[in-house]
Amino acid sequence: MTSPISAVLLYAVSVAFGKGLVLFTLPFLTRTLPPEDFIRLDMAAALIEPIGLIGCLAIADTLFRFAAGSAEERARLARMLAGLAAALGLPLALFCQIVIVPIVAPWPNMPGETALRLALLSACLGAFIELPLAYWRLMGQPMRFTAFVVGRSLAQAALLIGGLHAGFGVDGVLIGNAVIDGLVILLLWRLMPGRGLPRFEIALLPAQLRYAGPVIGGGLAMFALGSLDRWFLAGAVQPAALAHYALATKLAMALALAIQPFGLWWYPRRFAILAGPEGPAETARFWLVGLALLCLGALAVTGAARLFVLGLFPPAYHGAMVFLPWLILLILLNELASLSNGPAYARAAGWRVLAVNMAAALVATLLYAVLIPRLGLAGAILATAAGQSCRLVLFWSDRGTAGCIPYPLPLGLAMIAATLVSMVMLADGANHDWAWPLVTLALLGLVLARAVLPMRGSPLLPAGRG
């Protein structure tokens, strides 16, 4: 068992490799792939993402929600969830091969059929990777978690660079990633309790399905807030502008580098903390820590991207900076909603999560249909912002435990507004006035320090527990 600080630092290493290597390969991608092939890769990701959400089966959330106290009971639950993954993941894979691939393979801007089949097969089996990694997080084993994430990320980055350099193109990258994931599954499950053999206990599965089913549906609804805009934009925006938007989206995802190490430590523990004697107050304090990290990360990502894009990317991709601050704001709202949804996930079933995400997805989808034909990429950003804001407000207004959590909303909204103004200034390549961003950076640092200092010595954070 490791201390919270050591665990977060180890998780930071895993995020730096898991997400950071993707960012560092972007200059290679933009120099190797023309905008048309870059769009093919983005369109493939837009299809694989929702299948992957289903394939993960909300397995980590279910494990965290129903995990009991003893190591033996947690191992037993993990094996039961392995049985759930086998019972649902394999039919999903068969459905994708027989139904989904023949439908989408002929679409324009899609990869080859073989690459598509293997990529979707890997996505359908995502729970077999997610469950062992979640189990190690739950058991306070960040070193083992980090070792596998780093190894997998290095293998994928090496394959990406080597495959594109050898001329295998987008199809080769997708096929190689699928092969790596297959090897990772075999290796991970050799280290699981009972060597990962699934355990089927039919009497206990309905309660888990009542929780996991709606959460899976809610995760699928989130596809509308993450990738559905691409399908509306495909015929309404020029390919060059769409490539700028896709690149800015990938850069904006770097914001996860700022929050994921904290989230990897926080999410398995938030239910126990919320149920504690000072649960609402402690939850609000951790929420403020997360928001401060998000705002600091947003400034860092924008400043780094300015140097990154203008210095390393070819001029054909420089237009991505126009969209970057607004897309980072969308990621910030999404991550903030995740920090705010603990009470919804703490319920016995996942219907609240499904209802909130479905409502947000409906708002975004309707606005995509209305705004994109009129405003193009600006309409996509406005529609996604409306959906993410709806999701955030609904999680805040949960009538359950969330009603008792004293979120510092005025301070939080002021932090977000100051961060957005600073990001717009930083993204402007002709603007060299760094005064406002530096002031915002200092204020965010003070807020973070003020939120963190009272946690020292908290009975909810005993030393030596990760």
C-alpha positions, -999 to +999 in steps of 0.1 A: +000+000+000+013+034-009+005+069+005-020+091-014+008+114-027+030+085-039-001+069-056-010+101-074+026+106-086+027+070-099-006+076-116+008+108-131+035+087-147+009+064-162-010+093-176+021+110-189+028+079-209-008+069-217-018+104-229+015+122-233+029+098-259-002+103-280+005+140-280+042+136-288+033+115-318+010+141-332+038+161-350+048+128-367+012+121-377+007+156-392+040+154-411+033+118-423-004+119-430-021+144-454-053+160-440-075+134-458-058+104-441-059+123-407-097+125-412-098+088-419-081+081-386-104+105-368-135+089-384-124+055-374-119+067-338-154+082-339-168+047-346-145+028-323-152+050-293-189+042-287-182+005-293-154+007-268-177+024-242-201-005-245-173-031-245-160-018-212-194-026-197-190+000-169-168-027-153-146-004-133-176+017-119-194-016-109-163-029-092-158+003-072-195+005-063-199-031-050-164-038-037-165-052-001-139-047+026-118-079+025-093-088-002-110-122-007-144-106-013-129-081-037-112-109-056-144-129-057-163-098-071-136-093-098-140-129-109-178-125-110-174-094-132-150-114-154-179-137-159-202-108-168-175-095-193-174-129-210-212-133-211-217-098-227-185-090-244-182-120-267-218-116-281-211-079-287-180-088-307-200-112-328-227-086-335-201-061-346-185-085-370-217-097-385-238-065-385-218-033-379-188-039-402-208-046-434-228-015-428-200+010-421-171-004-441-184+011-474-187+046-459-163+073-472-133+081-451-133+047-434-103+024-430-101-010-447-124-038-437-097-060-421-084-031-400-120-021-390-128-057-379-098-061-357-101-026-342-138-032-333-129-067-319-104-050-296-129-024-286-156-050-278-132-068-254-122-036-235-136-049-203-109-076-202-083-048-200-104-024-178-112-049-151-076-059-141-065-023-141-094-012-120-088-040-096-052-029-090-064+007-084-089-006-059-063-027-041-039+002-039-013-012-064-004+019-085+030+005-093+016-025-111-010-004-128+016+021-140+040-005-152+014-020-176+001+013-188+037+025-196+045-007-213+014-007-234+018+030-244+054+025-254+045-005-276+017+015-293+038+046-299+066+025-314+042+007-336+026+039-347+059+056-357+074+024-372+042+014-391+037+049-406+074+052-414+073+018-432+043+029-452+015+008-437-008+038-432-039+041-410-049+005-415-015-007-403-018+014-371-053+001-363-043-036-369-011-032-348-030-017-319-055-045-319-027-071-318-011-053-289-044-052-270-048-089-275-014-096-260-021-072-231-053-091-223-034-124-221-007-109-199-031-090-176-053-120-169-024-142-159-019-118-130-055-116-118-068-136-088-074-172-099-055-164-131-086-144-142-109-174-145-145-161-146-169-170-119-206-172-128-230-166-099-264-160-115-281-150-083-259-120-079-257-108-115-290-090-117-280-064-091-248-058-110-266-055-143-292-031-128-262-009-119-240-015-149-267-015-176-279+021-172-243+032-167-233+016-200-263+034-216-252+067-201-217+062-214-231+055-248-251+087-246-219+105-239-208+096-275-231+124-286-211+148-266-177+135-278-179+123-314-214+126-329-207+161-342-183+146-368-212+129-386-231+162-388-199+181-399-188+157-426-209+172-453-211+207-440-175+217-435-145+218-458-120+189-452-091+213-443-112+230-416-125+197-403-088+185-400-080+216-380-110+209-357-100+172-353-064+182-344-076+208-319-098+181-303-069+158-299-048+186-284-076+195-260-077+160-247-043+167-231-063+183-203-067+148-190-030+149-181-039+175-154-068+157-138-063+119-144-036+112-118-059+128-092-089+110-107-073+076-108-067+079-070-100+097-062-127+078-080-123+044-062-125+063-028-152+089-033-181+066-022-164+059+011-155+095+017-190+107+008-205+083+033-182+094+061-190+118+089-177+148+071-185+134+037-202+164+020-177+189+031-147+167+022-163+159-012-167+197-019-131+203-010-119+175-033-142+189-060-124+223-057-090+206-059-101+189-091-114+221-106-082+240-097-062+213-114-084+214-144-080+252-148-043+251-142-041+223-168-062+242-193-037+271-191-007+248-194-022+229-224-030+261-242+004+276-237+022+244-247+000+239-277+008+274-289+045+265-290+038+230-301+016+238-331+033+270-343+068+255-338+065+219-349+034+214-371+034+222-408+015+255-417-014+235-431-024+226-395-019+260-378-056+268-381-063+244-352-053+272-327-086+291-335-106+262-320-084+251-292-095+273-263-132+265-268-125+227-272-104+228-240-134+244-223-156+216-235-132+190-220-131+210-188-169+210-185-169+172-192-143+165-165-160+188-140-193+169-145-174+137-138-160+152-106-197+161-097-214+128-104-204+109-073-238+110-057-254+097-089-230+068-091-234+061-054-271+050-059-280+013-059-288+015-096-274+036-125-307+051-137-298+086-126-265+085-146-285+073-176-311+100-173-286+128-170-264+117-198-294+110-221-308+144-214-274+161-222-270+139-254-305+149-266-298+186-261-265+183-280-279+162-308-309+185-315-286+215-315-262+198-339-290+193-363-301+230-360-268+249-356-242+230-377-259+236-411-261+274-402-228+279-382-206+250-391-178+243-366-190+272-343-224+255-342-208+222-332-190+239-303-221+258-291-242+226-292-216+205-273-212+233-247-250+234-242-251+196-237-221+196-213-236+225-193-269+206-191-251+175-178-232+195-152-262+213-139-282+181-136-255+164-116-253+194-093-290+194-087-293+157-078-318+156-050-299+128-032-267+133-014-256+160-039-281+184-023-260+184+009-226+190-008-215+227-004-200+232-038-183+267-040-201+275-072-195+313-074-157+307-069-158+278-094-176+298-121-152+328-116-122+304-120-136+290-152-143+324-167-108+337-159-093+306-174-113+309-206-102+346-211-066+336-205-068+306-229-082+329-257-053+353-251-027+325-251-040+309-283-037+341-303-003+337-319+000+374-325-007+383-289+023+385-266+006+399-235+011+373-208+000+394-178-036+382-175-027+345-179+001+349-152-023+366-128-049+339-134-022+312-128-012+328-095-048+330-083-055+294-093-024+283-074-037+301-042-071+284-045-055+250-049-032+256-019-061+268+002-081+237-007-053+212-002-039+225+032-070+216+053-068+180+041-036+174+060-043+151+089-079+144+078-092+112+093-105+103+058-069+103+045-050+081+069-013+078+062+000+047+044-032+041+024-033+045-013 
